[in-house]
Amino acid sequence: MRWSSRSRSILAGQSPEVTGTTIAQLLSIFIAGHAPPLREVSLRLLVECAEGLVPVMVGEMIEAGRAPPEWRREQG
């Protein structure tokens, strides 16, 4: 089983605070693993990657009944 699948099953059902804190800790490990001059660009690229995955995750959440269909639409 891939790590992403295992981590999703571990975080499933956790509060947003627990999930957010866990992700923040993992993100800090990722950023700290880069040389100081590369940290800002690494963070930016990771955020861009996450933004691209949001529609996929929202679709999965809607199909699983964990989010309403209107979450599929962009706001703003």
N, C-alpha and C positions, 0 to 999 in steps of 0.2 A: 504494500500500500504506500502510495506517495506521501511525503511529509505534509503536503498541503491538504490532502484528504484527511489525514490523521489529526492535524491541527484544527481543521474545521469541525470534526466530530467532537473534539475536546472543548472547543469554544461554543458549540451549539447549546443554546439555552442559557448561556451566561448573560449577566447584565451587560449593558453597553459600557459601564464603567470598568468591569473586569476585562472585557474584550479589548477596550481601548488601552487600558494599562498594559496588558500583555503585548499588544501590537507595538506600543510605544517602546517597551523594553527591547523587543526584537529589532525595531527600527534603529534604536540607539546602538545596538551591537553591529548592525549592518554599516551604519555611518562611521562608527569608531574604527572599523576594520579597513577604512580607506585612509590614505595619507592626507594630512590636513588640507593641502591644496585641492584635493579631489572631493572633499566631503560635500561642499555645496552643490556641485554638479551631480554627484551621486544621489543626493536627496531629491533634487529636481527631476532626475530621470525616473527615480522610483515613484514619485508622486504622479508623473505623467503616465507611467505604466498602470498604476492603480486607477487613475481616472479612466483609462481605456477599458478596464475590467468592470467598472461599475455597472454599465448596462447589462453585461452578462450575469453578474451576481443578482441584480434586481430581477432579471428574468427568471432566474432559478428560484429566488425567494417568492415571486408571484406564483410560479407553478407549484411550489410546495405549500402554498397557502399561508406564508409567513409575512406577506405584504400585499396591500391592495393593488389592483391593476393600474390605478392612476399614478403609482410610483414610477411606472415605465416612462412617463412623460417628463421632459426636462422642465424645470421651473426657471423663471426669470427670463 
